[in-house]
Amino acid sequence: MDHDALIRFARDLVRIPSVLGEEHGVAERVLAEMRLLGFDEVGLDEVGNAVGVLESSMDGPTLLLDAHMDTVDVMPRGEWAADPFSGDIVDGRLYGRGSSDMKGALAAMVHAVGTLDRDEITGRVVVSASVGEELIEGAALRAVMQRQGADFVVIGEASGLNLVRAGRGRAEFVLTTRGTPAHASSPQLGLNAVHMMRAVIEEIERLPMPSDAFVGDGVMCLTDIISIPHPAHSVVPSACRATYERRLLPGETQEEVLAAMRDACARAGHADTEVEFALTDYTSYTGVHWRQPKWFAPWQTEEDSELVQKALMGLRAAGLDPALESYQFCTNGAYSAGYAGVPTIGFGPSHEQLAHIIDEYIELAQLVEACRGYAGIAASVLDRA
């Protein structure tokens, strides 16, 4: 394993801006590195994912490693200590947008698979550098899995080098109350939709959140509220729209979460409040268009499952000592495990709290250890023995 080459590759990825929808430059750099490392198949798929495949000489399962290329934007740029795309290394840390979330993990995956001995594993390894995760978790991974298949999936989101076997999901709801317009000089002649929404919000905020002993608590967060019309000039608002984001726990369903929201509206005295999923509307840089409800499922893989146990063995063989944890944010595992039901784990360098921050960084030591860890997982899961 060439640590210097790994670090150079990670720096290159950080130096190429790839804000959501602008991942093409990173995709081309990833494909070049895969070719250099001797992957058997390398190419872009229809949605813009950069995909590499390593085939062993013996039939067996497909292990899919996924890391997204897109990043959030750099705002406010003036508060960064240095250019967020400089790829500076200071005191053993690689700085820059996407270093932790999650170009470091992507670099480690590509180099880890490049070190595998085809004659010592069975089946195949697929590395997916995916698009669009920051907006529509799992949609791009779905395209990879439909084309390549997968028996096991590893999500490379930051885990502090621990092994993740569950993740919270994410849903976004839009609530709309409808009143009666009137002139603002005579508000008693109308029905103010904002006042109606205030009562609804009070009940929504009282909803008890579920708890899971392993994953933690569900979360409800009001993220937006607007009167209609807006801006209103001398008029009692005829409608009001509020948006809630809900962090989901394994086992929760669309039906029960929607029912709880609607029951809260009824308790507020406004049972006719519209409660709907918000819609994601996204076009990848290749022109593929996705429009779907914002429900990204929670997931869990049992501790005694084959994937978790073999991954633990592989990580320990690589010299790591992982704890079992859960992701608190939503990941592409929402599709692989939450929807498709494919055994999924998470493993990655760096830490969740370093995602999306000013002066984002990844520790080089963790980058190198993650590379060893991915190789260890693959060797264990695809062991010929």
C-alpha positions as CSV (number, residue, x, y, z in Angstrom):
1,M,0.0,0.0,0.0
2,D,1.5,3.3,-1.2
3,H,0.6,5.8,1.5
4,D,2.2,8.8,-0.3
5,A,0.2,8.0,-3.5
6,L,-3.0,7.6,-1.4
7,I,-2.5,11.0,0.2
8,R,-1.7,12.6,-3.2
9,F,-4.9,11.2,-4.6
10,A,-7.0,12.5,-1.7
11,R,-5.5,15.9,-2.1
12,D,-6.3,15.9,-5.8
13,L,-9.9,15.1,-5.0
14,V,-10.2,17.9,-2.5
15,R,-8.6,20.4,-4.9
16,I,-11.4,19.7,-7.5
17,P,-14.6,21.5,-6.5
18,S,-17.6,19.1,-6.7
19,V,-20.6,20.9,-5.2
20,L,-23.8,19.0,-5.7
21,G,-24.5,18.7,-9.4
22,E,-20.9,19.5,-10.4
23,E,-19.1,16.2,-9.8
24,H,-17.8,15.6,-13.3
25,G,-14.2,16.7,-12.6
26,V,-13.9,14.4,-9.5
27,A,-15.4,11.6,-11.5
28,E,-12.8,11.8,-14.2
29,R,-10.0,11.9,-11.6
30,V,-11.4,8.9,-9.9
31,L,-11.6,6.9,-13.2
32,A,-8.0,7.8,-14.0
33,E,-6.8,6.5,-10.6
34,M,-8.8,3.3,-11.0
35,R,-7.2,2.7,-14.3
36,L,-3.7,3.3,-12.9
37,L,-4.4,0.8,-10.1
38,G,-5.5,-1.9,-12.5
39,F,-9.2,-2.2,-12.0
40,D,-10.8,-4.6,-14.5
41,E,-13.8,-2.3,-15.5
42,V,-13.8,1.4,-15.2
43,G,-16.5,3.9,-16.5
44,L,-19.2,6.4,-15.9
45,D,-22.8,5.2,-15.7
46,E,-25.8,7.1,-17.0
47,V,-26.3,9.2,-13.9
48,G,-22.6,10.2,-13.6
49,N,-21.3,7.8,-11.0
50,A,-17.7,6.8,-11.5
51,V,-17.6,3.0,-11.1
52,G,-14.7,0.5,-11.0
53,V,-14.9,-3.2,-10.7
54,L,-12.2,-5.7,-9.6
55,E,-12.9,-9.3,-10.7
56,S,-11.4,-12.3,-8.9
57,S,-10.6,-15.5,-10.7
58,M,-13.4,-17.4,-8.8
59,D,-17.1,-16.8,-8.8
60,G,-18.6,-15.5,-5.6
61,P,-20.5,-12.6,-4.1
62,T,-20.3,-8.9,-5.0
63,L,-19.1,-6.5,-2.4
64,L,-20.0,-2.9,-3.2
65,L,-18.1,0.0,-1.6
66,D,-19.8,3.4,-2.0
67,A,-18.6,7.0,-1.3
68,H,-20.2,10.1,-2.7
69,M,-18.3,12.7,-4.7
70,D,-20.7,15.7,-4.1
71,T,-20.1,18.2,-1.3
72,V,-22.1,21.0,0.2
73,D,-21.2,24.5,-0.9
74,V,-18.6,26.6,0.8
75,M,-20.5,29.3,2.7
76,P,-19.3,31.7,4.0
77,R,-15.9,31.3,2.2
78,G,-14.4,34.3,3.9
79,E,-14.4,32.6,7.3
80,W,-12.1,29.7,6.1
81,A,-8.5,30.0,7.3
82,A,-7.3,29.0,3.8
83,D,-8.7,28.3,0.4
84,P,-11.2,25.4,0.9
85,F,-9.9,23.8,-2.3
86,S,-6.1,24.2,-1.7
87,G,-5.7,20.7,-0.2
88,D,-3.3,22.1,2.4
89,I,-1.7,19.7,4.8
90,V,-1.0,21.1,8.3
91,D,0.0,19.2,11.4
92,G,-1.0,15.8,9.9
93,R,-4.4,17.0,8.7
94,L,-5.6,17.4,5.1
95,Y,-7.9,20.5,5.0
96,G,-10.6,21.4,2.4
97,R,-14.2,21.0,1.5
98,G,-15.1,17.3,1.2
99,S,-12.0,16.1,3.0
100,S,-14.1,14.4,5.7
101,D,-17.4,14.2,3.8
102,M,-16.2,12.2,2.0
103,K,-13.3,12.4,-0.5
104,G,-10.9,10.9,2.0
105,A,-13.0,7.8,2.3
106,L,-13.3,7.6,-1.5
107,A,-9.6,7.8,-2.0
108,A,-9.1,5.1,0.7
109,M,-11.6,2.8,-1.0
110,V,-10.1,3.1,-4.4
111,H,-6.5,2.4,-3.1
112,A,-7.7,-0.4,-0.8
113,V,-9.3,-2.3,-3.7
114,G,-6.3,-1.6,-5.9
115,T,-4.1,-3.6,-3.4
116,L,-6.3,-6.7,-3.4
117,D,-4.9,-10.0,-4.7
118,R,-7.4,-11.4,-7.2
119,D,-6.1,-14.9,-6.5
120,E,-6.9,-14.7,-2.8
121,I,-10.5,-13.5,-2.9
122,T,-13.7,-14.8,-4.5
123,G,-16.3,-12.8,-6.4
124,R,-15.9,-9.2,-7.3
125,V,-15.5,-5.8,-5.7
126,V,-17.3,-2.7,-7.0
127,V,-16.3,0.8,-6.0
128,S,-19.0,3.4,-6.5
129,A,-18.1,7.1,-6.5
130,S,-21.6,8.4,-6.5
131,V,-23.4,11.7,-7.2
132,G,-26.1,13.7,-5.5
133,E,-26.0,12.2,-2.0
134,E,-26.3,15.5,-0.2
135,L,-29.8,16.0,-1.6
136,I,-31.2,12.7,-2.5
137,E,-29.7,9.9,-0.4
138,G,-29.6,6.5,-2.2
139,A,-30.8,7.5,-5.7
140,A,-27.4,7.3,-7.3
141,L,-26.5,4.1,-5.4
142,R,-29.7,2.6,-6.7
143,A,-28.5,3.1,-10.3
144,V,-25.2,1.3,-9.4
145,M,-26.9,-1.6,-7.7
146,Q,-29.3,-2.1,-10.5
147,R,-26.5,-2.3,-13.0
148,Q,-23.8,-4.1,-10.9
149,G,-25.8,-6.0,-8.3
150,A,-24.6,-6.3,-4.7
151,D,-24.7,-8.9,-2.0
152,F,-23.0,-6.7,0.6
153,V,-22.6,-2.9,0.8
154,V,-20.1,-0.8,2.7
155,I,-21.0,2.9,3.1
156,G,-17.9,5.0,3.6
157,E,-19.3,7.9,5.6
158,A,-17.2,9.0,8.5
159,S,-17.4,6.6,11.5
160,G,-14.2,7.4,13.4
161,L,-12.9,4.0,12.1
162,N,-15.7,2.2,14.0
163,L,-18.1,-0.2,12.4
164,V,-21.6,1.1,11.8
165,R,-24.5,-1.3,11.6
166,A,-27.5,1.0,11.6
167,G,-28.4,4.5,10.5
168,R,-31.2,7.0,11.1
169,G,-33.4,7.8,8.1
170,R,-34.7,11.2,7.0
171,A,-38.1,12.5,6.0
172,E,-39.4,15.9,5.1
173,F,-43.0,16.9,5.4
174,V,-44.9,20.0,4.2
175,L,-48.0,21.1,6.2
176,T,-50.4,23.6,4.7
177,T,-53.3,25.3,6.5
178,R,-55.9,27.2,4.6
179,G,-57.9,30.1,5.9
180,T,-60.0,32.9,4.4
181,P,-58.5,36.1,3.1
182,A,-59.6,39.6,4.2
183,H,-58.3,43.1,4.2
184,A,-55.7,43.6,7.0
185,S,-57.8,46.5,8.3
186,S,-60.6,44.2,9.0
187,P,-58.9,40.9,10.1
188,Q,-62.1,39.7,11.9
189,L,-63.7,39.1,8.5
190,G,-61.1,36.5,7.5
191,L,-59.5,33.4,8.9
192,N,-55.8,33.8,9.4
193,A,-54.0,30.7,8.2
194,V,-50.8,31.6,10.1
195,H,-52.8,31.5,13.4
196,M,-54.1,28.1,12.4
197,M,-50.5,26.9,11.7
198,R,-49.4,28.2,15.1
199,A,-51.9,25.9,16.8
200,V,-50.7,23.0,14.6
201,I,-47.1,23.6,15.3
202,E,-47.8,23.6,19.1
203,E,-49.2,20.1,18.8
204,I,-46.5,18.8,16.4
205,E,-43.9,20.0,18.9
206,R,-45.6,18.0,21.6
207,L,-45.3,14.7,19.7
208,P,-43.3,12.2,21.7
209,M,-40.2,11.0,19.7
210,P,-39.4,7.3,19.6
211,S,-36.1,6.0,21.1
212,D,-33.9,3.1,20.1
213,A,-31.4,1.6,22.6
214,F,-28.7,1.4,19.9
215,V,-29.5,4.1,17.4
216,G,-30.7,6.8,19.8
217,D,-33.7,9.2,19.5
218,G,-36.0,10.3,16.7
219,V,-35.9,14.0,15.9
220,M,-38.5,16.5,14.7
221,C,-37.3,19.9,13.5
222,L,-39.2,22.8,12.1
223,T,-37.1,24.1,9.2
224,D,-39.3,26.6,7.3
225,I,-42.6,28.5,7.6
226,I,-44.1,31.0,5.2
227,S,-47.4,32.8,4.7
228,I,-49.3,32.7,1.5
229,P,-49.3,35.2,-0.2
230,H,-45.8,36.2,0.6
231,P,-45.0,39.0,0.9
232,A,-48.6,39.9,1.9
233,H,-49.7,43.5,1.5
234,S,-52.7,44.5,3.6
235,V,-54.2,41.0,3.5
236,V,-55.0,38.3,6.0
237,P,-53.0,35.2,4.8
238,S,-55.2,32.7,3.1
239,A,-52.7,29.9,3.5
240,C,-49.6,29.0,5.5
241,R,-47.0,26.4,4.8
242,A,-44.5,24.8,7.3
243,T,-41.8,22.3,6.6
244,Y,-40.6,19.7,9.1
245,E,-37.6,17.4,8.9
246,R,-37.9,14.2,10.8
247,R,-35.0,11.9,11.7
248,L,-36.2,8.3,11.6
249,L,-35.4,5.2,13.6
250,P,-35.2,1.6,12.3
251,G,-38.7,0.1,12.1
252,E,-40.6,3.3,11.6
253,T,-42.9,3.4,8.6
254,Q,-44.3,6.1,6.3
255,E,-47.8,5.3,7.4
256,E,-47.3,5.6,11.1
257,V,-45.2,8.8,10.9
258,L,-47.8,10.4,8.6
259,A,-50.6,9.3,10.9
260,A,-48.9,10.9,14.0
261,M,-48.6,14.2,12.1
262,R,-52.2,14.2,11.0
263,D,-53.4,13.2,14.5
264,A,-51.6,16.3,15.9
265,C,-53.3,18.5,13.3
266,A,-56.7,17.1,14.4
267,R,-55.9,17.8,18.1
268,A,-55.1,21.4,17.1
269,G,-58.6,21.7,15.7
270,H,-57.4,21.7,12.1
271,A,-57.9,18.2,10.9
272,D,-58.1,19.5,7.3
273,T,-54.5,20.6,7.4
274,E,-52.7,19.1,4.4
275,V,-49.7,16.9,5.4
276,E,-47.6,15.6,2.5
277,F,-44.1,14.5,1.8
278,A,-41.9,17.2,0.3
279,L,-40.5,16.3,-3.1
280,T,-36.9,16.1,-4.2
281,D,-36.4,17.5,-7.7
282,Y,-32.8,17.0,-8.9
283,T,-31.0,16.6,-12.2
284,S,-27.5,15.1,-12.2
285,Y,-24.7,16.6,-14.3
286,T,-25.4,14.0,-17.0
287,G,-29.0,15.2,-17.3
288,V,-30.8,12.3,-15.5
289,H,-33.8,13.7,-13.6
290,W,-35.1,12.4,-10.2
291,R,-38.3,13.5,-8.6
292,Q,-39.4,11.6,-5.6
293,P,-40.9,12.0,-2.1
294,K,-38.4,12.9,0.6
295,W,-38.6,9.6,2.6
296,F,-35.1,8.1,3.1
297,A,-35.5,4.9,5.1
298,P,-33.8,4.1,8.4
299,W,-31.9,0.8,8.5
300,Q,-30.2,-1.8,10.7
301,T,-28.0,-4.8,10.1
302,E,-28.0,-7.3,13.0
303,E,-24.8,-7.7,15.0
304,D,-24.6,-11.5,14.4
305,S,-25.0,-11.2,10.7
306,E,-22.4,-12.6,8.3
307,L,-21.4,-9.1,7.1
308,V,-20.9,-7.5,10.5
309,Q,-19.0,-10.5,11.8
310,K,-16.7,-10.9,8.8
311,A,-16.1,-7.1,8.6
312,L,-15.1,-7.1,12.3
313,M,-12.7,-9.9,11.6
314,G,-11.2,-8.1,8.6
315,L,-10.8,-4.8,10.5
316,R,-9.1,-6.6,13.4
317,A,-6.8,-8.4,11.0
318,A,-5.9,-4.9,9.6
319,G,-4.8,-3.8,13.1
320,L,-7.9,-1.8,14.0
321,D,-10.1,-2.2,17.1
322,P,-13.6,-1.0,16.0
323,A,-16.6,-0.4,18.2
324,L,-20.1,-1.0,16.9
325,E,-22.0,2.2,16.3
326,S,-24.8,3.8,14.3
327,Y,-25.0,6.8,12.0
328,Q,-26.9,9.7,13.3
329,F,-27.2,11.4,9.9
330,C,-28.8,9.9,6.8
331,T,-26.6,8.1,4.2
332,N,-26.9,6.1,0.9
333,G,-27.6,3.1,3.2
334,A,-31.2,4.4,3.1
335,Y,-31.5,2.7,-0.2
336,S,-29.1,-0.3,0.0
337,A,-30.4,-1.5,3.4
338,G,-33.5,0.6,4.1
339,Y,-35.2,0.0,0.7
340,A,-33.4,-2.8,-1.1
341,G,-32.7,-4.9,2.0
342,V,-29.1,-5.7,1.1
343,P,-26.9,-6.3,4.2
344,T,-25.1,-3.0,4.7
345,I,-22.5,-1.6,7.1
346,G,-20.7,1.8,7.4
347,F,-17.0,2.3,7.9
348,G,-15.0,5.4,7.2
349,P,-12.2,7.8,8.4
350,S,-12.9,11.0,10.3
351,H,-15.9,11.9,12.4
352,E,-19.6,12.9,11.7
353,Q,-19.2,16.3,13.4
354,L,-16.5,17.4,10.9
355,A,-18.9,17.2,7.9
356,H,-20.0,20.5,6.4
357,I,-18.0,22.7,8.8
358,I,-15.7,25.7,8.2
359,D,-12.1,24.5,7.9
360,E,-13.2,20.9,7.3
361,Y,-10.3,18.4,7.6
362,I,-9.3,14.8,7.8
363,E,-6.5,13.3,9.8
364,L,-4.0,11.6,7.5
365,A,-3.4,8.8,10.0
366,Q,-7.1,8.0,9.8
367,L,-7.0,8.1,6.0
368,V,-4.2,5.5,5.9
369,E,-5.9,3.3,8.5
370,A,-9.2,3.5,6.6
371,C,-7.4,2.2,3.5
372,R,-6.1,-0.7,5.5
373,G,-9.6,-1.2,6.9
374,Y,-11.4,-1.4,3.6
375,A,-8.8,-3.9,2.3
376,G,-9.3,-5.9,5.5
377,I,-13.1,-5.9,5.1
378,A,-12.9,-7.0,1.4
379,A,-10.4,-9.7,2.1
380,S,-12.5,-11.1,5.0
381,V,-15.9,-10.9,3.3
382,L,-14.6,-12.4,0.0
383,D,-12.2,-14.9,1.6
384,R,-11.9,-18.1,-0.4
385,A,-11.7,-20.2,2.7
